[in-house]
Amino acid sequence: KNAEMCREILEKAFESSFVACEIHGAAFLGSSCLRAFRLGDANGTAVDSHNVSPTITKCWKVCSRIVNLLGKGLMHADEVIGNACAQGLVISFSYDGHDAPILNPFLYEGFALALNELNSALKKFNSIDHADPTRASTLIR
């Protein structure tokens, strides 16, 4: 439920009126939910999409959408939201060891879209015109 709520709030970031603090919080809570769900499946039980319950499938789809929205948020004009989305991606895919679990197939689409946005954001925020060292260094991590 928390991840679904965060997804809904993150989608509001791209509307004409939004509340930055809600989106900031949703980025951090949503990324923490995603990390917990991803690491909870570290042994690969949900990798075979044919043997996964509909509830688990729905959770993975919400997580994939959160990754996608965090990636999309990297290019947001509001600095607070862009930096929160960058930190959210770092949290989502962080791992304490050197051998992180394999990316779950349910996350492939969202992760691919986020990588595309990451590439665009790095090009934009490393340039002289739009230099944002905080966001650029977070994206590089």
C-alpha positions as CSV (number, residue, x, y, z in Angstrom):
1,K,0.0,0.0,0.0
2,N,2.8,2.4,0.8
3,A,4.5,1.9,-2.5
4,E,1.2,2.4,-4.4
5,M,0.6,5.6,-2.5
6,C,4.1,6.8,-3.3
7,R,3.6,6.0,-7.0
8,E,0.4,8.1,-7.0
9,I,2.2,11.0,-5.4
10,L,5.2,10.8,-7.7
11,E,3.0,10.9,-10.7
12,K,1.7,14.3,-9.5
13,A,5.2,15.7,-9.8
14,F,4.6,16.2,-13.5
15,E,1.3,18.1,-13.2
16,S,1.1,21.8,-13.3
17,S,0.6,22.1,-9.6
18,F,2.3,19.9,-7.1
19,V,3.5,20.0,-3.5
20,A,7.3,19.6,-3.4
21,C,7.4,18.2,0.1
22,E,5.0,15.4,-0.7
23,I,6.9,14.4,-3.8
24,H,10.2,14.6,-1.8
25,G,8.8,12.3,0.8
26,A,7.3,9.9,-1.7
27,A,10.6,9.6,-3.5
28,F,12.4,8.6,-0.3
29,L,9.6,6.3,1.0
30,G,8.9,4.8,-2.4
31,S,12.6,4.1,-3.0
32,S,12.9,2.5,0.5
33,C,9.9,0.3,-0.2
34,L,11.4,-0.7,-3.5
35,R,14.8,-1.5,-1.9
36,A,13.1,-3.6,0.8
37,F,11.0,-5.5,-1.7
38,R,14.0,-6.0,-4.0
39,L,16.3,-7.2,-1.2
40,G,13.5,-9.3,0.3
41,D,13.5,-11.3,-2.9
42,A,17.3,-11.5,-3.0
43,N,17.1,-15.3,-3.2
44,G,15.2,-15.0,-6.5
45,T,11.9,-16.5,-5.6
46,A,10.0,-14.0,-7.8
47,V,12.3,-14.3,-10.9
48,D,10.0,-16.8,-12.6
49,S,7.0,-14.7,-13.6
50,H,4.9,-17.8,-14.3
51,N,4.9,-18.9,-10.6
52,V,4.3,-15.6,-9.0
53,S,1.0,-14.7,-7.3
54,P,-1.0,-11.8,-8.7
55,T,-0.4,-9.8,-5.6
56,I,3.4,-10.1,-5.9
57,T,3.2,-9.3,-9.6
58,K,1.2,-6.2,-8.8
59,C,3.9,-5.1,-6.3
60,W,6.6,-5.6,-8.8
61,K,4.7,-3.5,-11.4
62,V,4.3,-0.7,-8.8
63,C,8.0,-0.9,-8.0
64,S,8.9,-0.8,-11.7
65,R,6.7,2.3,-12.1
66,I,8.4,4.0,-9.1
67,V,11.8,3.4,-10.7
68,N,10.4,4.9,-14.0
69,L,9.0,7.9,-12.2
70,L,12.2,8.5,-10.2
71,G,14.2,8.4,-13.5
72,K,11.7,10.8,-15.1
73,G,12.1,13.1,-12.0
74,L,15.8,13.5,-12.6
75,M,15.0,16.0,-15.3
76,H,12.5,18.0,-13.1
77,A,13.0,21.7,-13.2
78,D,12.5,21.9,-9.4
79,E,15.9,21.3,-7.8
80,V,14.5,19.7,-4.7
81,I,12.5,17.1,-6.7
82,G,15.3,16.4,-9.1
83,N,17.8,15.8,-6.2
84,A,15.2,13.7,-4.3
85,C,14.6,11.5,-7.3
86,A,18.4,11.1,-7.8
87,Q,18.8,10.1,-4.1
88,G,15.8,7.8,-4.5
89,L,17.4,5.9,-7.3
90,V,20.6,5.5,-5.2
91,I,18.5,4.2,-2.3
92,S,16.5,1.8,-4.5
93,F,19.5,0.0,-5.9
94,S,22.0,0.3,-3.0
95,Y,23.4,-2.8,-1.5
96,D,25.8,-3.2,1.5
97,G,28.0,-5.8,-0.1
98,H,29.8,-6.2,-3.4
99,D,27.6,-8.9,-4.9
100,A,24.2,-7.2,-5.2
101,P,21.2,-9.4,-6.2
102,I,20.4,-9.8,-9.8
103,L,17.8,-7.3,-11.1
104,N,14.4,-8.8,-11.1
105,P,12.9,-9.1,-14.6
106,F,9.8,-7.2,-13.4
107,L,12.1,-4.1,-13.0
108,Y,13.7,-4.3,-16.5
109,E,11.3,-1.9,-18.2
110,G,11.3,0.7,-15.4
111,F,15.0,0.5,-15.0
112,A,15.7,0.9,-18.7
113,L,13.5,4.0,-18.8
114,A,15.3,5.4,-15.7
115,L,18.7,4.8,-17.3
116,N,17.6,6.7,-20.4
117,E,16.5,9.6,-18.2
118,L,19.8,9.3,-16.2
119,N,21.8,9.7,-19.4
120,S,19.8,12.8,-20.4
121,A,20.1,14.2,-16.9
122,L,23.9,13.7,-16.8
123,K,24.2,15.5,-20.1
124,K,22.1,18.4,-18.9
125,F,23.4,18.9,-15.3
126,N,27.1,18.4,-16.2
127,S,27.0,21.3,-18.7
128,I,28.0,24.8,-17.9
129,D,24.6,26.2,-18.5
130,H,22.7,24.0,-16.0
131,A,25.5,22.9,-13.7
132,D,24.1,21.1,-10.6
133,P,27.0,19.5,-8.8
134,T,24.8,17.8,-6.2
135,R,22.5,16.2,-8.7
136,A,25.4,15.3,-11.0
137,S,27.4,13.6,-8.3
138,T,24.4,11.7,-7.1
139,L,23.6,10.5,-10.6
140,I,27.2,9.3,-11.0
141,R,26.9,7.2,-7.9
